[in-house]
Amino acid sequence: MSSNASAPASSALPWAPAVGETGSAGQVLALIRAAGALTRADIAARTGLARQTVGNRLDALQAAGYVTLASTTSTARGRPPVQFRFRPDSGVLLVAEAGATGIRAAVTDLAGAVLHDVRSALDVTIGPRRWLAALDVVFDDLLGRAGRAAADVRGIGLALPGPIDFERAVVVSPPIMTGWDEYPIRSWFEGRYPCPVLVENDANAMAVGEYRAFHTHRPSVLMLKLATGVGAGIIADGRLYRGFDGAAGDIGHIQITPPDDDGDPPLCRCGNRGCIEAYAGGWAIIRDLNAGGRAVGSVREVVGLVSAGDPLATALSRRAGRLVGIALSDAVSLLNPGVVIVGGALSAAANELFAGLRESVYARSLPLATRRLEIVAARLGDGAGVSGLTTTVTDHIFDPPRVDAALARAAG
């Protein structure tokens, strides 16, 4: 099964694959993946294809390793109809979600089920060559634990904490990722892994993961990531919205003037002053806690202080929620999401952050935009990014035209 192709320009993700007029083999595969298992008669009824044509499509998909016969049971008399199911074991995916200082990497089957995963400290500021070399060691270990080789990898997905040009798989002008600007990430993997390499923004990957798992009934969703930095991912009309140049959702670098602050705006890591992240990002809260006599060095330690009831940490977390809520309230009025999902390492201090967020959003947003709005905690935890990456990669490699092209190449 071959899917060696570059990433698509479109930011649309096919949440519900639909068979079009041609009923190609790729479209038949999309039906089977969506349904779980289908008989020849099911496929004929859904596509309008003749039985012989359905058989030809299934023969091609079986020969290429995309589908196999499903085990069937029947309590009725007679022979049960043969069903066909997708083969998630015919290859693996390698995915990694990166924060500023660490990663979660996983090897999954082709349905996105995690086979093995690992969390590791890995600082993006060391530069792309050293970072990717360290990640490759992690990927090697995961493949070994899964009993797989590089030739079994059908796709690679990376989520990085910076602005991403999705089509070219490069980071563009990142505020904290020194040396990453325009670095050819896809080319770095060529030769070792003969498969597509997709690169996504971390908040976007989380948005896709949470949306697909729990919120498809709400086609407009905003994912807010609060961690070392602050970012957002946008689902609009059931599709991930990246913007014209991939900059959509960069909420952390909106500049504000807090009503309770009459001093000089703090310097942000991007070089500007007064960004939301410079007030409310995890690194900014660590800065303010250290200035207040608390010796902390990580977001996890911040959350620990909040959980322990430390008054300064609690006050700073609540204020962070209010200040992020200023920008969020504008986004709510502009986009009118049905759900705002709050995730990321800092969101573990949920009670104080949520109180501040809700205070700002409901006070500042348009009443119509908040009438049915839900503000909820992310349910996948630190697995949201990995889940979103597997969805993005599988939607890419099993896109019907791409499958049809692979089958045509195999047929010569």
Summary of the structure (lengths in Angstrom):
residues: 412
radius of gyration: 23.2
end to end distance: 14.0
largest distance: 81.6
contacts: 1424
relative contact order: 0.14
helix: 43%
strand: 20%
